[in-house]
Every structure is written in C-alpha cells, then in structure tokens.
C-alpha cells in the first residue's frame, strides 16, 4: 500500500474526481486547497518517476562497473557519473519527503464525501425532520432545570463555576445517584438488549488518534490540550474506541463489531455564549454513553439506521418526546458521510435539544487509522466502515427529565431508572 493511501480520501479518487470533491467541500462549507493538492500530487508522481529512472540507471551501470573491475579495466568515469546520480537521487528523495508532508497536511482539510441522500443546505435550519415520537408538552410559567436543581439540592452550578468555571457543575446526593442511574440504565440496555460489548476507554488520546477520527486539525480549538504530555482530553469516546483497532486487520466473520462505552467528555465550546449556554444546555464536561460500530461496507447504511434506533429507544423508554433530523450538507460534520441528530423536547426552553448524533463515516476514519478486513485468506484487504452514535449524552436528557417529571414539589424518577436509583422520587 502506498504510504499516503491510508491518510486521506483515496488519492486516485480525488485525482479522477476533482470537481466532485470541490463541490462536496463547498456543500460542507469547507475550503480545502484542492488545487494545490492536485498540483503537489502531480509533482510527487513526477519526482517518483524521475527517481525510479535514475535508480534503474544506477543499477544497470553498477553491473557495468562490476564487469569492468572484473576485467581489470578503468571504471572511474562511470563511478564518478554514478556518484552524481546518487546525489541527484538523494535530492529527489528529500524533495519527495517535503512534498508528501505538504500533501498530507492539505489532505487533513479535505472532508469526507457526502452520501447521495444528504440534502444540500447551509445551516441547521436546512435540516429535515424524518420522524418524531411523543407529544411535545408546553408549560406556562414552568421553572427551568437550573431552578429545579437548586430547589431539590441535586445539581450545584454555582459551586461548579466557583471551583472550575462556567460550564461545570457538581451532582449532589440524589442528583449524583440519578445521573449514575441514567448511565447504568443505558449501558445495561445497549449490552443486554442491543448486543454491544462494553469497553472502558482512556480519557486522553495522542494527536495521531485525534487525527485518525477527524477531530484534528478541524476541531482543535474546541479540544482541551495537555501540552506537557502532548495529549488531548477526549471530546467523545468515539476517538479512543475507534482507534482501538488502528493498524489492525479484522476478520470478516467477526463483523459487525459493536462497542458501547461510558466516558466523561470535554469540549471547550469556543465562541459559545448567551442563553443557550445556561446550566446544562451547553457544558464543557459532560457524561455520555457512546455506541461505535465496525462493519462491512455493504452493511453500513443498514447499521446507521440500527444505531439511530438503538439511541431512540432509550428516550422512548424514558417517556421523553423527541424528533430525528437528517442533517443537511452544511451541518454534517467534517468526517461524516451522513448523520442523524436526535433532539429531545424541552418544554420550558420551548426548544429541541440535541441528545444524540448518529453518523456513518464510511471508510474515512478507517482509511486514516488503517483499519482493514479480509473476506477470506485469498481476498484483497478492504477498509471497514465505522459508525458511532450517542446513546445518549446525559446532560440534556437530565434537563428534559427535570422539566417534565417535576410537579412543583417532587421530581418523579422515570420508571426504568428506579431499580438503579433505589428511590422513586426526589423531594
């Protein structure tokens, strides 16, 4: 395999579909320098060809030199010529290294190709509702999740801000038990009902790991960086779990592989401000149960529907109204080919809050991470398709639970969580 081939979209594909790649980038609101990429790719091929020609010449002349020496004839002229050829080869090899480094840097900014079913649009306003579940409730003069938390003494935003800063909170007493119950319920459901294998992942990753899944360099401003150790705090468990099989060859008969993992997640949310950042509406640290799949290419879009349904079922069991949105091209993430967002209804905020994002990355991440499989021992290696989905992120689910199950005096715990909390309500 060419050493560039597992770092980006297939180079041959880009070379043969320049206008399509440019159009796709524009639909995703991305501006990679594709012209420079193509220019360097041509230069790279020319360097390789020139270098190969010189190496072939050196091999032929080296045999001639050996014959001359064997016959005790003068070979100094040819030796001098080959010294110059070797120096040219070294210069070309150095040039090739520089060109390939720039190509790899440029490639990191070329987004994944969108699936044909993704609608064209610029922002979330252009997303399309696919389906909904439950009847969104509307309350008059209902207090919000921040005030409910304060009345019940279960989540302390003020002390979180004092200790760390805005966007952080303490779960206290039965609030901590409720959060833990939600995590345990989701893990148990995905493991026992949906057949996922639980995995506990590291909370920090190397820059290479973040590049493989597409977080770097695109999302660097939103990630927390530990400079001394050159680690990034994970923005989602997608990053470490997807990298679990980096540089490995999987067995076709083992696919699909389904993993579920709970982790805290860390996001700077650079540039966020205003009403939508209050309380748990947008936080810098939050808990999430993540679903990750490694599948054969022909199954990946069936698996996208499946992973989305797995996440939806959690909300149905909790009795929370939600809708499923197909993201338009401009709202689809850099690495994704197609994404569904699941949004839970907030009756107090009178708005839909994203609690899950389910994406099919096709072979984009696997190509970067070099995760392949073989259909049989004689088959050519292929890249797997990777998918992930939040199953779910807890903070906004907690917002919906507080708003919809608080009666002014008690917070009634949703029935599926009661075996994990040990209590039915919080007063």
DRENLUM-885756 format. One line per 2 residues: for each residue y negated, z, x negated of C-alpha. Coordinates in Angstrom, 3 decimals. Layout:
N
Y,Z,X  ...
END
This chain:
427
0.000,0.000,0.000  -3.482,-0.852,-1.216
-5.207,2.398,-2.106  -8.130,1.546,0.184
-5.994,0.754,3.209  -5.405,4.343,4.295
-9.059,5.380,4.065  -10.623,3.444,6.909
-10.158,0.913,9.627  -7.863,-1.776,8.279
-9.901,-3.765,5.737  -8.272,-7.036,6.760
-9.157,-6.336,10.392  -12.821,-5.744,9.500
-12.911,-8.847,7.294  -11.495,-11.043,10.069
-13.450,-9.445,12.958  -16.905,-8.789,11.539
-18.831,-9.495,14.737  -16.404,-7.470,16.845
-16.763,-4.469,14.506  -20.561,-4.811,14.590
-20.556,-4.977,18.389  -18.265,-1.958,18.627
-20.540,0.051,16.320  -23.572,-0.829,18.421
-21.756,0.220,21.624  -21.089,3.597,19.978
-24.741,3.951,18.916  -23.634,3.823,15.269
-25.359,1.863,12.497  -22.951,1.400,9.570
-23.933,-1.094,6.875  -21.178,-3.587,7.658
-22.881,-6.486,5.867  -22.892,-4.501,2.635
-19.273,-3.524,3.247  -18.213,-7.168,3.583
-20.283,-8.158,0.540  -18.602,-5.478,-1.580
-15.158,-6.342,-0.232  -15.636,-9.942,-1.406
-16.883,-8.691,-4.765  -13.890,-6.388,-5.052
-11.436,-9.234,-4.428  -13.198,-11.420,-6.997
-13.025,-8.641,-9.590  -9.322,-8.087,-8.902
-8.617,-11.804,-9.221  -10.602,-12.150,-12.455
-8.957,-9.075,-13.919  -5.498,-10.308,-12.941
-6.156,-13.704,-14.536  -7.211,-12.035,-17.785
-4.194,-9.737,-17.755  -1.899,-12.727,-17.245
-3.626,-14.494,-20.134  -3.208,-11.382,-22.296
0.499,-11.219,-21.503  1.024,-14.864,-22.466
-0.987,-14.621,-25.688  0.673,-11.329,-26.628
4.009,-13.163,-26.652  2.446,-15.911,-28.782
1.151,-13.272,-31.227  4.599,-11.722,-31.427
6.125,-15.120,-32.199  3.523,-15.828,-34.892
4.176,-12.471,-36.528  7.894,-13.059,-36.326
7.406,-16.336,-38.177  5.021,-14.582,-40.590
2.150,-16.836,-39.511  -1.540,-15.864,-39.141
-2.206,-14.249,-35.746  -5.597,-12.657,-36.490
-7.630,-15.168,-34.478  -5.556,-14.624,-31.340
-5.572,-10.847,-31.905  -9.374,-10.908,-32.062
-9.513,-13.014,-28.895  -7.238,-10.582,-27.058
-9.358,-7.653,-28.173  -12.301,-9.282,-26.408
-10.119,-9.958,-23.358  -9.031,-6.289,-23.254
-12.663,-5.209,-23.418  -13.502,-7.541,-20.510
-10.600,-6.092,-18.510  -11.878,-2.570,-19.135
-15.364,-3.562,-17.937  -13.849,-5.157,-14.823
-11.724,-2.063,-14.131  -14.851,0.112,-14.388
-16.733,-2.274,-12.086  -13.824,-2.190,-9.622
-13.832,1.602,-9.539  -17.577,1.679,-8.790
-17.265,-0.984,-6.079  -14.288,0.757,-4.427
-16.124,4.083,-4.384  -19.068,2.489,-2.593
-16.728,0.700,-0.181  -15.017,3.984,0.676
-18.389,5.666,1.261  -19.546,2.849,3.548
-16.189,2.861,5.376  -16.615,6.512,6.290
-19.512,5.469,8.555  -17.637,2.703,10.418
-16.482,4.166,13.760  -13.127,3.703,15.423
-12.692,0.728,17.724  -13.082,1.486,21.422
-10.252,0.862,23.868  -10.900,-2.055,26.218
-11.070,0.284,29.245  -14.077,2.233,27.904
-17.256,1.326,29.844  -20.407,0.367,27.954
-23.202,2.920,28.107  -25.726,4.793,26.002
-25.541,8.459,27.079  -23.556,10.899,29.203
-25.491,9.616,32.215  -23.374,6.461,31.962
-20.014,8.279,32.083  -17.734,7.548,35.031
-16.093,10.157,37.262  -12.367,9.467,37.527
-11.326,12.285,39.847  -12.215,15.816,40.915
-10.391,18.897,42.124  -11.620,21.683,44.384
-14.869,22.033,46.306  -17.898,22.932,44.168
-19.411,26.146,45.540  -23.134,26.662,45.947
-24.558,30.192,45.910  -28.027,31.350,46.944
-29.639,33.910,44.650  -26.383,34.473,42.777
-26.781,36.261,39.435  -25.685,34.399,36.332
-22.889,35.200,33.870  -25.265,36.983,31.485
-26.409,39.451,34.135  -22.852,39.931,35.464
-21.630,40.675,31.926  -24.378,43.240,31.485
-23.676,44.946,34.831  -19.958,45.220,34.064
-20.438,46.046,30.368  -17.909,43.414,29.258
-19.882,40.971,27.065  -22.815,42.019,24.897
-25.066,39.112,23.926  -27.949,41.296,22.719
-25.900,43.161,20.112  -24.235,39.897,19.101
-27.684,38.490,18.367  -28.629,41.693,16.506
-25.558,41.620,14.276  -25.299,37.853,13.626
-27.876,35.864,15.577  -28.279,33.894,18.782
-25.130,32.089,19.850  -22.843,35.032,19.021
-21.530,37.815,21.286  -19.301,40.877,21.475
-16.480,41.037,24.037  -16.209,44.692,25.046
-13.431,46.704,26.716  -12.020,44.830,29.696
-14.129,41.809,28.707  -12.137,41.544,25.486
-8.913,42.023,27.474  -9.942,39.245,29.895
-10.671,36.831,27.029  -7.385,37.679,25.334
-5.532,37.254,28.647  -7.027,33.791,29.137
-5.914,32.732,25.648  -2.402,34.152,26.119
-2.036,32.554,29.556  -2.979,29.114,28.228
-0.721,29.411,25.189  2.258,30.549,27.247
1.752,27.796,29.831  1.494,24.995,27.277
4.502,26.284,25.337  6.868,27.140,28.190
5.833,24.575,30.815  4.466,21.643,28.809
6.792,21.854,25.795  4.254,22.295,22.989
5.135,24.068,19.740  2.754,26.870,18.822
1.026,26.710,15.462  -1.419,29.168,13.875
-3.789,27.248,11.643  -6.241,28.101,8.828
-9.843,28.604,9.904  -11.229,26.866,6.817
-10.458,23.393,5.500  -11.305,21.261,2.492
-13.840,18.414,2.727  -10.926,15.959,2.434
-9.303,17.427,5.536  -12.553,17.118,7.493
-12.970,13.526,6.326  -9.456,12.588,7.413
-10.126,13.567,11.018  -13.616,12.037,11.032
-15.788,15.164,11.129  -17.243,14.276,7.727
-19.638,12.818,6.961  -20.765,12.188,10.544
-20.841,15.808,11.794  -21.707,17.594,8.562
-24.964,19.023,9.946  -23.038,20.799,12.711
-20.463,22.395,10.402  -20.648,25.697,8.539
-20.090,25.227,4.817  -18.832,27.813,2.306
-20.465,26.415,-0.815  -18.889,28.726,-3.388
-15.341,27.760,-2.387  -16.055,24.234,-1.095
-14.588,24.956,2.350  -15.788,24.152,5.866
-15.257,26.513,8.803  -13.352,24.548,11.418
-15.314,23.167,14.394  -11.986,22.788,16.205
-8.295,23.387,15.476  -7.889,19.607,15.662
-8.879,19.439,11.990  -6.214,21.656,10.377
-3.445,20.772,12.849  -3.925,17.009,12.490
-3.894,17.430,8.702  -0.582,19.300,8.928
1.283,16.033,8.296  -1.207,14.422,5.871
0.527,12.099,3.372  3.900,12.513,5.113
6.448,10.110,6.592  7.632,11.236,10.031
10.883,10.320,11.747  10.599,8.060,14.777
13.222,10.060,16.634  11.046,13.191,16.312
8.083,11.589,18.096  6.158,12.627,20.062
5.333,15.863,18.246  3.233,18.245,20.358
1.431,21.290,18.951  -0.717,23.969,20.557
-2.844,26.394,18.586  -5.425,29.052,19.304
-8.335,29.480,16.880  -11.919,30.599,16.872
-14.167,27.561,16.367  -17.502,27.398,14.562
-20.354,24.982,15.260  -23.953,25.153,14.149
-25.076,23.022,17.131  -28.068,21.875,15.063
-31.019,20.915,17.218  -29.797,22.676,20.381
-32.402,24.658,22.261  -33.622,25.592,25.728
-31.995,26.791,28.927  -28.647,25.131,28.218
-28.122,27.388,25.169  -28.277,30.710,27.053
-25.316,33.086,26.917  -22.009,31.224,26.789
-23.436,27.837,27.745  -23.656,26.904,24.052
-22.448,29.191,21.277  -21.864,28.984,17.536
-18.491,30.765,17.639  -16.044,30.374,20.492
-12.322,30.566,21.196  -10.245,27.533,22.027
-6.636,26.611,22.651  -6.145,23.137,21.184
-3.485,20.546,22.013  -2.568,17.985,19.324
-0.050,15.139,19.539  1.511,12.739,17.027
3.016,9.797,18.913  4.375,6.266,18.535
1.636,3.652,19.128  3.196,2.216,22.283
3.143,5.656,23.933  -0.325,6.860,23.036
-2.182,5.977,26.238  0.527,7.498,28.427
0.239,10.587,26.243  -3.559,10.611,26.733
-3.067,10.829,30.499  -0.462,13.544,29.952
-2.583,15.698,27.643  -5.506,15.434,30.091
-3.297,16.534,32.980  -1.988,19.452,30.870
-5.574,20.687,30.449  -6.480,20.091,34.112
-3.539,22.159,35.316  -4.991,25.284,33.700
-8.126,25.002,35.849  -6.086,24.354,38.982
-4.010,27.488,38.376  -7.193,29.498,37.827
-8.674,28.092,41.039  -11.743,26.579,39.359
-13.331,23.360,40.609  -13.599,20.580,38.052
-14.048,16.856,37.553  -12.648,14.387,34.998
-15.101,11.986,33.369  -14.300,8.815,31.420
-16.825,8.740,28.602  -18.871,5.603,28.095
-19.056,3.907,24.704  -22.229,5.690,23.569
-20.852,9.123,24.453  -17.413,8.563,22.891
-17.053,10.329,19.569  -17.093,8.519,16.221
-13.304,8.815,15.724  -12.095,8.354,19.290
-10.896,5.154,20.944  -11.022,6.671,24.439
-11.990,10.109,25.743  -11.838,12.038,28.998
-14.054,15.092,29.434  -13.059,17.801,31.905
-16.058,19.602,33.375  -15.889,22.872,35.273
-18.377,23.630,38.050  -20.935,26.390,37.547
-22.247,27.451,40.977  -25.113,29.488,39.508
-26.256,26.932,36.964  -25.641,24.237,39.601
-24.170,22.009,36.921  -20.925,20.794,35.376
-19.891,22.448,32.111  -17.593,20.678,29.675
-14.491,22.803,29.032  -12.198,20.157,27.546
-12.383,16.844,25.740  -9.148,14.816,25.520
-9.098,11.880,23.111  -6.830,9.164,21.776
-7.739,8.283,18.184  -5.014,5.614,17.916
-4.307,5.202,14.169  -7.860,6.001,12.971
-7.142,9.558,11.807  -3.575,8.778,10.716
-4.831,5.930,8.532  -7.300,8.255,6.814
-4.714,11.023,6.483  -1.856,8.619,5.624
0.459,9.924,8.377  3.194,7.364,8.954
6.631,6.950,10.500  9.572,4.561,10.238
11.504,3.375,13.275  14.640,3.157,11.150
15.643,3.210,7.494  15.019,-0.536,7.088
11.756,-0.652,9.060  8.302,-1.030,7.588
6.201,2.194,7.742  3.665,2.370,10.582
0.780,4.737,11.230  1.285,7.223,14.055
-1.307,7.614,16.791  -2.980,11.030,17.053
-4.415,12.674,20.150  -5.980,16.005,20.914
-7.441,17.894,23.825  -8.935,21.288,24.512
-6.513,23.236,26.570  -9.064,24.921,27.074
-12.226,26.224,25.384  -12.678,29.711,26.814
-16.419,30.441,26.780  -17.455,28.179,29.652
-14.271,28.972,31.572  -15.340,32.616,31.378
-18.754,31.567,32.763  -17.056,29.955,35.781
-14.751,32.952,36.314  -17.642,35.421,36.198
-19.756,33.385,38.602  -17.019,32.558,41.093
-14.979,35.786,41.160  -17.738,38.419,41.106
-18.646,39.813,44.552  -21.650,41.883,43.529
-19.558,44.935,42.705  -16.223,43.828,41.258
-15.005,40.944,39.164  -11.630,39.907,40.536
-9.287,38.654,37.820  -7.679,35.264,38.622
-4.061,35.873,39.606  -2.414,34.036,36.650
-4.238,36.315,34.195  -3.273,39.646,35.759
0.077,40.019,34.014  -1.800,39.669,30.713
-4.733,41.990,31.564  -2.762,44.734,33.283
-5.545,45.077,35.869  -6.642,43.110,38.929
-10.406,43.592,38.784  -13.243,44.880,36.623
-15.729,47.261,38.245
END
